Amino acid sequence: MTASPLDNFGELTVVLIKIEYIVSNKTASMMDLKISDEIRNRKGARKPAEVPAEVLELLNSGLLETVNLSEWLAVDQLALLQHFMQDHGMASSAYERIYTAYQQLKKQTVNTVNQLIGQELQRLLADEAPDRQARLYEQMSHHVSDIVRGWAAYVVSFQSDWSLEKQLEAVRPFAADAHFGVRELAWFAMRPPMALELTKAIGIMEEWAKSDDENIRRFATESLRPRGVWCAHIEELKEQPHLAVGILEPLKNDPSKYVRDSVGNWLNDASKSAPDWVEDLCERWGSESDTKATNYIIKRALRTLRK
């Protein structure tokens, strides 16, 4: 898949693809109407093992979004993948290929499985005719299931012949998705290619950090945390955190707790390898912006150093 699924189509073709997508999902929409209000308005189980069987079946069938981390972790990605591929006319042999790759994974974690599925779906799309690519990508990126939408972000991240700018522009809707899980998979997916072109990535994220959308601002910091969560470290930022100061500066008094937590966590990461730099930055921020928001970030940033 050497181009965006929509690169080679005119406006009329794109409209027809979207109409076909709506029609093809009519059955799913009708089933969605039968989902009870109790299920729709659920708070979510406290543990993955406590997710009700009916809810889990709907999640694994791609007819429902997860509502919390416990549900997100409880989803059987392979069952969900099988439903998605069957619903959209993909060959059973294609699923078997992905399942074989899954069996060969050294670590079968939620993240490694999602990454594998995204990579394999990108390869499958590359073998499809351009119009078929467009349909499948459209169906993934607007799917009811938050996890399937996250796979679409991974598909973008594995477009190795795309520029980083093009990849990030394509991932931006997932970074701004209303669902927390899609946003997490978006930065998980893009972190490796961003780390490979760190200077360019930092420059782009400096602009994203100025966005009016708090989800985009949060992506700017979370995607390039020096250590991060459940991901490989970025050694250059561990040793030289000042390289990313242009991302952090606009966010030192951010109105969103979602963003402030990420900025504080970013600096806490950096404090483990560059404590003096973090101390100096926090001291400067405290004198320049003596606000509740900035003080919250500083407290979070220094929590390891203050133990």
N, C-alpha and C positions, 0 to 999 in steps of 0.2 A: 504494500500500500504506500505509494510514493507521493500521494497528494491528499489534501483534505477530501473527505468523502463528498463535499459539496463544491469542490473547486471547479469542476467542469460542467456545471449545470446552470442554466438560466433561471430566472425567477419563476417562470411557469412550471418548470420541472420540479423545482423545490416545493412549490405549492402542491403539486400533484403527489409528491412523495409524502408530504405531511397529511394530505387527505387520505392516502392509502394507509398511513400509519394509524390514523384515527379509526378507519373502518376495520383494520386488522385487529384492533384492540377493543372492538365492540363487545365481544364475548367477555373479556376481562372486566370491562366497565359494567356490564350487566351483573356479573358475579359480585363486583364491588358494591353494588346497590344492596346486595343481600347480607353484607357484613353488618352485624348488629352495632347499635350505638355504644353498647357496653364495650365491645372490642375496639371500636374507633376511638373512644375516649379513655382507654385504659392508661394507667400510669406506668405499667411495665413491671415485670418481676424484679425482685431484688437480686436474684442469682440466675445464671443461664439455665440451670437445671429446673428452675421453678416456672419457666415460661409455659403457659397452658398449651396442651397439645393442639387445640384448635387454632390458637394464634400461631404456633410454630408451623403448622401446615400451611397457613396462609402466607407466612413469611417465606417459607421454602418454595412456595408456588409462584412467588413474585407478585402477589395480589395485595400486599400490605407493606408499609414502611415499618422499620423498627422505631421504637420510641425511646430507648435508652441503651446503654452499653451492654447490659445483660442480654437483651434481645439480639443486639448486633453480634455478640459473641456466640449466641446460640444457633444462629442461622447455619444450615448445612449448605455451604457455597456450591458444592457439587450437585446437590439436588436442585438448587436454584438455577444453576447453569443448565442442567438437563431440561428443566421446564422452559427456560428462555430459548434454548436451541430448538426444542420441539415446537414451541409456539410460533417460531419464526422460520420454520422450514429448513433448518440446518441439518445436514446429514448426521446420522447416528455414528458414522465412522469418525466424524470430526470430534464428537464428544469422547469417543473411545481414545482418540489421540491425546486429548487433554487429560483424561483420566490416567493414561499410561505415564504422562509427564508428572502428574501429581504423585503417583506411586514412587517415582524416582527422586522426589524431593528429600533432601537430607533432614530438613526441619519442616514439619507440616503445621505451621502456625496460621492464625487468621491472616496475618499480613503476607506471609509467603504464598499462601494459596490465592489470595486476591491478586497479588502481583503476577503469579503464574497464569491465572485465568486471563488477566488483561493482556499479557504478552501473547498468549496463544490465540486469543480472539483477534488481536492485531494481525497475526500471521494468517489466520483464516480469512479475514477481510481482504488481505493483500491478494488472495487467490480468486476473489470474486470479481465479477464485472463491475464497472464503475457505478452503474445505477443501483446494483444490489448492495455495494458498499455503502452508498448513501442511505438506503433504506435501513440497513442494519444499524448503522451508526446513529441515525435519527431515533430508532427504536430503543437503543441502549441509553442514549443521552437524555431521553425524556421518559424513561421507564418509571412505573409506579415504585418499584423497589429501589431504595436508596443504594443498596449494594451494587445493583446492576449499573446505576448511573456512575458509581465509583469505578466500575470496570472500564467505562468509557473514558474516564480520565487516564487510566493506565494505558488504554489504547493510544491516546495522544502521546503519552510519555515515551512510548516505544517507537515513535516515528523518527527513527535515527537519522533520516536524511532531511528532516525539517530543521530550520534554524531554531535556536532557543526562543527567540522572540515569537515565532509562529506557534511553537508549542504552548508557551505561556498564554498567548492570546486565546488559543483554543481551550485551554484549561480554565480560563477565568470564570466562565459560567458555573463550573463545578466548585471553584473556590468561593463563589458567592451563593451557592445553593442554600436553600432554607433548612436543609437537613444537616445536622452535625456530622453524621457519618460520611456523607459525600465530601464535605469540606476536609475531613481528615484524610480520606483516600486521595484527594486532590494533591495535598502537599506531600503525602507519602510517595505518590507516583512521580512528582516532579523533582523531588529532592536530589536523586542521583544525577540527572542531567544538569541540574542547576549547579551542583557541586563540581561537575566537570568543567563548567565555564563560569567560575565563581565571580570574576570581575564583572562580566556581562550581567550575570544574575543579580548581583548587588545593585548595579545601575538601574535595572528594571524595577527591582523591589523598592528602591528609593522613591520611584514615582507611585507605585502601588500604595506605599505608606501614606500618601497624601489623599487617598481615595475617600469619598464620602461614605462608602460602604464599609462598615466595621469588619465584615467578613473578609474583604479584600485586604484591609490593613492588617488583620490578624494573620492572613496567609503570608504577608510580607515578612513578618518576624518568625512565625512558626516554621516555615519551610527552610529557613537557614539558621536555626538554632545550632550553636556549636556542638552540642551533644544530642539534644532531642530525646524523644521517647520512642522506643521500639524501632530504632533506625541507626544506621552507621553514623559515626561522628564525622564532623568536618574539621580535620586537623588544623587547617590553615586559620580557621576562625577561633579555634581553641587557643592557638598561640598568638594570633594577631586580631583580637576582637575589634580593634579600632577600625578595621577595614569596613565594618558594617555600621559605623556610627551614623552614617547618612540615612539609614533606615530607622534607627532608634530615635534620633533627635526629634522628628516631628510627632513622636508618640509619647513623649515624656509626661504629657498632661492629658492623655487621651480620655474622652468621656466614657468610653466603653470598658467595662470590667473585663470583658472577653479579650480585648486587646491588651489592657494593663497586665492581666495575668501572663500573657505571652511575653510581653516585654520584660517583666520581672523574671520569668523563667529563663529567658534568653541571657540576661545578665547573671543570673545565678549559675547557669551553665559555664559562662565565661569566668566567673569568680574562682572556679576550681583549678584553672590553669593560669589565669592572669588576674590575681586578686588585687594588685595595686591599681591596675587600670580601672577595674570596676569600682573600687573605693573612691578613686579620684573623680570618676564620672558621676557617681552618686552624690558626692560632696558638691560638685558644681551644679548638678540639677537641683539639689536642695536649696542652694542659694539663689538660683535663677527662677525657680518655680516652687515657692513654698505653698503648695496646694495639697488638698486631701488626696487628689489623684496621683500626683507625683510622689508624695510621701508613701502612698500605698505601694507604688512600683519599687521605690527604694527599699522599703522593708522586705519585700519579696525578693529583691535582687541580692540582699545581704544576708539572707536567712542562713545560708551555710557558713559564711564567715563569722556570724554572730553566735554560732552554737558554742 
